[in-house]
Amino acid sequence: MDHQKLTTVTVPLAPREEVAQCIRTTIIFSVLVAVWTGLRLWSRRIRQLPINLPDIFFYVSVATFYAMVVCLFILLYMGGIGYHMDQLQKYHIARLTQCMLVIQALYGISMCGAKWSILWTLKNIFAVRSFQIISWIVIGFQAAWVVMTILIGLLVCRPIEKNWDPTAVGTCGDQIAAYTAVSIYNVVVDVVMCLMPIPMILKLQLKKPYKLALLGIFSIGAVSVAFATIRLLSFRQLDFNDFAYTVVDVVTWTYAEMGVVIMVACSPLLRPVFDKVFRRFMPSRFTKRSNQQSHGTLGSNVDPMDLRKPKSRVRNEFQTIGDSEESLVELGQLGRSQVVATSGKAEKNLYLQKEASDDSSYGAGILVQREITQTFK
């Protein structure tokens, strides 16, 4: 079926609901990303923490996300996304394809930045050698995914001009299979990142409500898995013979997924903001709860000599920390102290906070702590 050719350089928006939905989705997530980023900055200001490596990764991700937003409007008004290919002029197709290659590269960089920020945070939280090794492996796989994402766009058609000039001499590989493979890889990495903290949390000696709360916090990443899966499924309707018309849903879910991943990277780090809000609007309840949690905790008010007394037991499972703390910021300190008296001696098994390093000052909020055995005569 032949369609009327567009004759203007600037293309009017395609009169399709899918295009309107794409614009609405992009605007909504642009606003949400701005709000979540502002909350993250506010959280760090409350704790007076300096910018460090995970923050740099995160802000690179945010910057490239907004660069993607700019490219989307170039697609809409100069690339003719939403129209059939036979309605577009040759220069429309060139801008469409070139802009899509730029978006693909920005998407890979933005996704990698957000996920590296999450992985570095997890690495700082769980100071266990096996977890550190797994984290580095996943970081490496994520880096390989970025390279794959960028290179597929550049190499699937040879020469590269073949992407935007169908009349150019050359060949293209199976583009749908290539982009689907990249998306499957992305979903697998998301699933691995969601599963990584679960064994560590289950091993913590905590009451069930605390474990469920922590599992809930770290399971936020499942939302990004859902969006990545939906984006993957949207490739089924992609037809490169009518690329401009069929790619709209893929673009929509690409921006939605990217926005969700950035929000997921922020969400576990916003407790200082929520604490401040709760103190302001529910001061009596919040103060009462904080006082109840602070009683019986192992801190500076506990006399070390009391630990030598037989049959004494001090147990701390979830502690709300003050604003002056820098090493544990958002979620509170998890700890456990137990003193057992045996034959004139007391063995004290104390889980202490891992000493803050440059990275751990990031304040992820939970640390899997080292076990130190001391003997008192």
N, C-alpha and C positions, 0 to 999 in steps of 0.2 A: 504494500500500500504506500503510495507516494503522499508526502505531506508538504505543505507550503514551506518554502525556505525562509529562514529569518534573514533579513537584509540589513539589520542594524548591527553596529559593533557591540554596543551594550545590549544585552539580552533582557527582555522583561521576564519577570518570574514566571515559571511554568505554571499554568492554571491547574495544578493537581494538589489533592489533599496531602499526598506523601511529601511533597515539597514544603508545604506549610507546616507539617508535622516535624520535618527536619529542622526548619528554622526555629520553631517553638522549643524543641528539645535542646538545641544548641544554646539558645538564650537562657533557658532555665538552668542548665548545668554551668553556664558561664557565671551566672549569678551565685549559684551554690558554691562553686569552686572559690569565688572571691570571698564569700562569707566564711567558708571553712579555713581558708588561708588567713583571713583576718583573725579568726579565733585562735589559730595556731600561733600567730605573732603575739596576740594578747597573752596567751598562756605562757610563752617564753618570757614576756615582759614581767608577768607576775612573779615568776621564779628567778628573774634576772640572770638568765642563762645566755651565754654567747652563742653565736652562730657556729655550727660545726658541720662535719661532713654529711650526715643524713639530711640536714637542713638544706645544704647546697644542692644535693640531688633533688630534693623536693621542689625547690624554687626553680631549678632548671626545668622540671616537669611542668610546673605551672606556666612558665614563660612560653614553652613550646606548645602547650595546649592553647594559649591565646593566639599564638601564631597560626595554629590550625584553624581557629575561628576566623581569622582574617582571610585565610585561603578559601574557606567555605564560601564567603561572600563574593570572592573573585570567581569561584566556580559558578555561583548562581547568576551573576550579572555579566560575566564575560565568557564563561565556558558553556553555558546553556544546559546545565544539569537539570534533568527532568523532561527534556525534550527528546524526541527521537533523533537518531543520528542523521537521518536523511533530511531533517529540518535545519541542520547546522551547516554553516559555511566551514571551509577548510581551516580558517584561522580560529573559529570557535573550537573546533576539535583539537587543534594544537594547544590552545590555552587550557582546555578541559584536561587533556592527558598530562600535560606538563605540571599543572597544578595538583593533579592527583598523585603524581610521583613525589612532589614536595610534601603533600599531606602525609603520604605513606612514611617518608623519612622522619617527619616531625612526630608522627604517631609512635614510631619505634623509639625515638629518643625520649619522648614524654613518658611513655609506658615504662621504659627502662629506668628513668629517673625516679618515678614514684615507687617502683618495686625495689630498687636498690635502697631507697630510703627506708622502706619497710624491713627489708632483710638486714640492713645494718642495725636497725632498732632491735630486731629480734636477737641479733648476734650480741648486742650489748646487754640485753635482758638476761639471756640464758648463758651464763658463763661456764659452760660445760664443753669439754674438748670435742666430744662426738657431735654436739650440736653446732659448734663452730665450724667443723669440717663440712658438715652438710650445708651450712649457710654459704660457705665459700663455693661449694660445688654448684648450688642453685644460682649464686651470683654469676658464676662463669657461664652457666646455661642461658641465663637472661642476656648476658653480653652477646653470646652466639646468636640468640634470637634477633637482637637488634641488627647485627650484621646481615643475617639472612633476610630480614624484612627489607632492608635497603637494597641489597644486591639483587633480590628477585625482581624488584621493580626496574632495575637498570639492565638486567641481563636476560630477562625472559624473552625479550625481543631483540634480535640482532639484525641490523644496527639499532641503536636506541631510538633513532628517528622513526623507526617502524611503529613505535607506540602511538605517535600522533599523525603519522602520514601513511595511511594504508597503501598508497601507491608506491611507496619506497621499496626498493629491491631488498629483500631479506625475508626472514622467517620469524615466527613467534612460536614459543612452546605452548604447552597446555597451561594457560594463565589461571583458569579456575582451579585446577589441581594444585598449582604452585601456591596461590593465595590461601587455599583451604588448608594446605599442609602447614603453612605459617600460623594460621589461626588455631589449628589443633595443638601445635607446639605451645602456643600461648595459653590455651586452656589447661594443658597438662602442668605447666609451670605454676599457674594459679592454684590448682588443686594441691600440688606439693607444698606450696607456701601456706595454704590453709591447714594442712595436716601437720606441718612441722612442730608447732608449739604444743599440740595435744598430748603427746607422750610425756613431755616435760611437766606440763600442768598436772597430769594424773599422778605423777610421782611425788608431787609436793605433799607434805604431811599437813593437810588442811581439812577442815570440816567440809562436808558436802556442799553447803550453800556457797562457801567461798570458791570452791572448785568450779561450781556451775557458773558463778559470776565471771570468773576469769575465762572459762570456756566461751561464755557469751561474748566477752570483749574481743577475743581473738577470732571468733567465728564470723565477725563482721566481713572478713575477706570472702566469705561464701557469696556475698552479694556480687562481688566482682566476677566470680566464677560464673554466676548465672548470666550476667550481661555478656561476658565473653562467649558463652555458649550460644546465646541468642544471636550474637553477631556472626558466629560461625555458621549457624543455620541459615542466615540471610544470604549466604553465598550461593545457596541452591537456586535462587531465582536470577542470578547474575548471568547476563548474556553479553559477551564482548562484541557481538555483531550489532547490538543496540545498547552500547555501554551507558551512554548518557541517561537513557530512560530507565534502565534496570538497576543502576547503582545507587539510587536514592536511599533505599532502606539500609544498605550496607553503610553508607555515610552516616545516616541517623544513628545506628547502633554503635558505630565507631566513636562518635562524639559522646554518646551516653556512657559507653564503657570507660572511656578515658576520664570523664568527670567522676564516675563512681570510684575508680581506682585512686584518684587524687583525694577524694573525700575519705576513703578507707585509710589512706596513709595518715590522715590527720586525726581521725576520730579517737583512737586510743590515747591520744596525747593531750586531750582537752580537759582533763579533770580539774586542773587549777581554775579554769574559767567556770566550770559548773560549781565548784566549791564556793567561789566568790559570789556567784549568783544566788546559791542556796543560803549563804550567810546573810545576804542582803534581804531576801524575801522570806526566809524562814529561819531567822536568827536563833530563836529559842530552841527549836527542834535540832538544828544543826549543832549548836553548842552543846546540847545535852548528849547527843550521839557521840560527838568528838570526845567529851569528857569520859563517857562510858568506855570508849575504845582505848583512851589513854591510860585508864586505870589498869594496872596489872601488866603493862607492857614492860619489856626489858629495855631500859634506857638509862639516862644519866641519873635518874632518881633512885635506881636500884643499887644498893651497897654491894660491891663485889664480895665482901666478907660474908654476906648472907648466903652466898652460894655454897659455902662450906658446911652449912648446917645439914645434918642427916634428915632424910625424908622431906626435904623441901623441894617444891616443884614450882617453877615459873613457866608459864606457857603463853606464847604470843603468836597468833596466827595471822592477824591482819591489823596493821597499825596505820592510823592516819597521821601523817607527818605534817610538821609546821611549814610555813612558807619560807623559812630560812634554809631548809634543806635543799641541796642541789643535786645530790646523787640519786634520789628517789623522788620523782616529781608527780606523776599523774595518778598512779593507782595505789600507792601505799607500799609499805615495806612488809614483805612476807618473812617471818622468822619463826624460830622454834628454839626454846631453851629448856633443857631438862637436866636436873641434877639427881644423881643416884648415889646413895651412901653405901659403901661396902667396906667391911673390915678396917675401919678407922680411916679410910680414904674415900674421897668423893670424886667421881669422874663427871666432869662437866662437858656435855656435848652441846656445843653452841654453834648454831649456823649464823655466821657473821656476813655482813654485807661485803660483797666484793669491792675492793678498794677502787675508788673512782679513778679512771684514766681520762685521757682527753676525750675518748669516744663515749665512755660511760657517763660523763657529765651531761650527756645529751638528755638524761633524765627520762628514760623510758618508763620508769615507775616500778618495775618488778625486776629483781635480780635473783637468779638461782645462785645460792650462796655457798661458800666453801665451808667445809666441816673442819673444825679445829678441836683437838682433844687436849685438855689440860688436866693435870693431876694435882690435887691439893692435899697436903698432909695435915 
